[in-house]
Amino acid sequence: MPPTLLVLNPNSLDRVTQSIAATASVQFRDSAVRLTFATLADAPAGIATQRDAERAAVLVANAIERNLQSTDAADAFVLACYSDPGLAAAREITRKPIIGIGQAALGAAAALGERIGVVAITSGSIARHWRAYRAHGFAQKVVGERAIDLSVAESGDEALAVPRIVDTARALIEQDGADVVVLGCAGMTALRARIEDALGVPVVEPCMTAIALASNVLTGAVR
């Protein structure tokens, strides 16, 4: 039986989970890893504030603990929120691989460019993200972060979100000097290709990046 990777959406929006699952079903259709997806129904509808992140962190750790006690426990986990809520707590519970999409995306972006620009969903998220960049050694790589000021649900609306994301990313490139762009919300998962085509620089989508990394760990391609 193939190893199982559980992609856990730390907000309560099923549409975000469905978007991640639909994108992954195409990108990883030949994968040797079985992908499963779950939504935290009791979580905030979006992780926009520090309070949201801390509330979600407890729910994430509890959900992983419950999964590990089940008869169909996953072999690895991806936390599908750019803030990586509950990552440290979950890693205290198990030695199984747990990948936060934020850290995975920043690592990939650092490999693709010298100056990272991040598109956030709300201005209120930016200070929290910068605390994480400093804590994890990315502060000198990130040259700017700008917000599109949409909700998590709205960030996946192609007609509404793509023009804002493209304009915001162009400002990161032209004004802040970014040479690689990270989409700082799982709600934007399905939009990466359109945005990269419009910008002409690498665009990192955190969910697919983290799924690829976790899958490679499970199959032994990355150690």
C-alpha positions in Angstrom: 0.0 0.0 0.0 1.4 3.4 -0.9 2.3 5.8 1.9 -0.3 8.3 2.8 0.1 12.1 3.0 -2.6 14.1 4.8 -2.9 17.7 3.7 -4.6 19.5 6.5 -6.3 22.9 5.9 -6.1 24.8 9.2 -9.1 27.1 8.3 -12.7 26.1 8.1 -13.3 26.8 4.4 -14.0 23.6 2.4 -13.6 25.5 -0.8 -9.9 26.1 0.0 -9.4 22.4 0.7 -11.2 21.5 -2.5 -9.1 23.9 -4.5 -5.9 22.4 -3.1 -7.2 18.9 -3.8 -8.2 19.7 -7.3 -4.8 21.3 -8.1 -2.9 18.4 -6.5 -5.0 15.8 -8.4 -3.6 17.2 -11.6 0.0 18.0 -10.5 0.5 14.7 -8.7 -1.7 12.3 -10.7 1.2 9.9 -11.2 2.4 10.1 -7.6 3.4 7.0 -5.6 1.9 8.7 -2.6 -1.7 8.6 -1.6 -3.0 12.1 -1.0 -5.8 12.8 1.5 -7.3 16.1 2.5 -9.1 17.5 5.5 -10.6 20.7 6.8 -10.6 21.9 10.4 -14.3 22.7 10.7 -13.9 24.5 14.1 -11.1 26.7 12.9 -11.3 30.4 11.8 -12.5 31.0 8.3 -9.1 32.5 7.6 -5.8 32.9 9.4 -5.4 36.6 9.2 -4.4 37.7 12.8 -2.1 36.4 15.5 -5.2 35.3 17.4 -6.4 33.3 14.4 -3.0 31.6 14.1 -2.8 30.7 17.8 -6.4 29.4 17.8 -5.7 27.3 14.7 -2.4 26.0 16.2 -4.2 24.1 19.0 -6.7 22.7 16.6 -4.0 21.5 14.2 -2.0 19.7 16.9 -5.2 18.1 18.2 -6.2 17.0 14.7 -2.8 15.4 14.1 -2.9 13.6 17.4 -6.3 12.2 16.6 -5.1 11.0 13.2 -2.1 9.3 14.7 -4.5 7.3 17.0 -6.7 6.2 14.2 -6.4 2.9 12.3 -5.7 4.8 9.1 -3.0 7.2 10.4 -1.1 9.2 7.8 2.6 8.7 7.2 3.3 12.4 6.8 1.4 15.7 7.1 1.3 19.1 5.2 -0.1 22.1 7.1 -1.9 24.1 4.3 -1.6 27.6 5.8 1.2 30.0 5.0 1.5 30.9 8.7 2.3 27.3 9.6 0.0 27.3 12.6 0.7 24.4 15.0 3.9 23.2 13.2 6.1 23.3 16.3 3.4 21.7 18.5 2.7 19.0 16.0 6.3 18.1 15.7 6.4 17.5 19.5 3.7 14.8 19.0 5.3 12.7 16.3 8.5 12.1 14.5 6.6 11.6 11.3 7.3 14.3 8.7 5.2 17.5 9.1 5.8 20.1 6.5 4.5 23.7 6.8 3.7 25.3 3.5 5.2 28.6 4.6 8.7 27.2 5.4 8.6 25.0 2.3 7.7 27.9 0.0 10.4 30.2 1.4 13.0 27.4 1.0 12.0 26.9 -2.6 12.0 30.6 -3.3 15.4 31.0 -1.8 16.6 28.3 -4.2 15.1 30.0 -7.2 16.1 33.6 -6.6 18.1 36.1 -4.5 15.3 38.5 -3.5 11.9 37.1 -2.3 8.7 39.1 -2.6 5.6 37.8 -0.8 1.9 38.5 -1.7 -0.1 38.5 1.6 -3.9 38.4 1.8 -4.2 41.1 4.4 -2.1 43.9 5.8 -2.7 42.5 9.3 -0.8 39.3 8.4 2.5 41.0 7.5 3.9 41.7 10.9 3.3 38.1 11.9 5.0 36.8 8.8 8.0 39.0 9.4 8.4 37.5 12.9 8.5 34.1 11.3 11.0 35.2 8.7 13.3 36.4 11.4 12.8 33.3 13.5 13.6 31.0 10.6 16.4 32.8 8.9 14.6 34.3 5.9 14.5 37.9 6.9 17.6 38.8 4.8 16.1 37.1 1.7 12.6 38.6 1.8 12.8 42.1 0.3 9.2 43.0 0.7 5.7 41.8 1.5 2.5 43.5 0.2 -1.1 42.7 0.8 -4.0 42.3 -1.7 -6.5 42.9 1.2 -8.9 40.2 0.4 -10.4 37.5 2.5 -9.1 33.9 2.2 -12.2 33.0 0.4 -11.9 35.9 -2.0 -8.2 35.2 -2.7 -9.2 32.1 -4.8 -11.7 34.1 -6.9 -9.9 34.2 -10.2 -11.7 37.3 -11.6 -11.3 39.2 -8.4 -7.9 38.1 -7.1 -5.7 37.6 -10.2 -5.5 41.3 -11.1 -4.8 42.4 -7.5 -2.2 39.7 -7.1 -0.5 40.6 -10.4 -0.5 44.3 -9.6 0.9 43.6 -6.0 3.5 41.3 -7.3 4.6 43.8 -9.9 5.1 46.4 -7.2 7.3 43.8 -5.3 9.4 43.3 -8.4 9.6 46.9 -9.7 9.7 48.8 -6.4 11.2 46.3 -3.9 13.5 44.4 -6.3 12.0 40.9 -5.9 13.2 38.3 -8.4 10.9 35.5 -7.2 7.4 35.8 -5.8 5.7 33.7 -3.1 1.9 33.5 -2.9 1.3 33.9 0.8 -2.1 32.1 1.2 -3.4 28.7 0.4 -6.5 30.3 -1.1 -4.4 31.3 -4.1 -3.4 27.7 -4.9 -5.1 27.4 -8.3 -3.9 30.7 -9.6 -0.1 30.2 -9.8 0.3 29.5 -13.5 -1.7 32.6 -14.6 0.2 34.8 -12.3 3.6 33.5 -13.3 2.7 34.0 -17.0 1.8 37.6 -16.3 4.9 38.4 -14.3 7.8 36.6 -16.1 9.5 35.7 -12.9 9.3 32.4 -10.8 6.1 32.2 -8.7 6.1 29.8 -5.8 2.8 28.3 -4.7 3.2 27.0 -1.2 0.8 24.1 -1.1 2.1 22.2 -4.2 5.6 23.0 -3.1 5.0 21.4 0.3 3.2 18.4 -1.1 6.1 17.8 -3.5 8.6 18.0 -0.6 6.6 15.7 1.7 6.0 13.2 -1.2 9.7 13.1 -1.9 10.5 12.5 1.7 8.0 9.6 1.8 9.4 8.0 -1.3 13.0 8.4 -0.2 13.9 11.0 -2.9 14.7 13.5 -0.2 16.5 12.6 3.1 
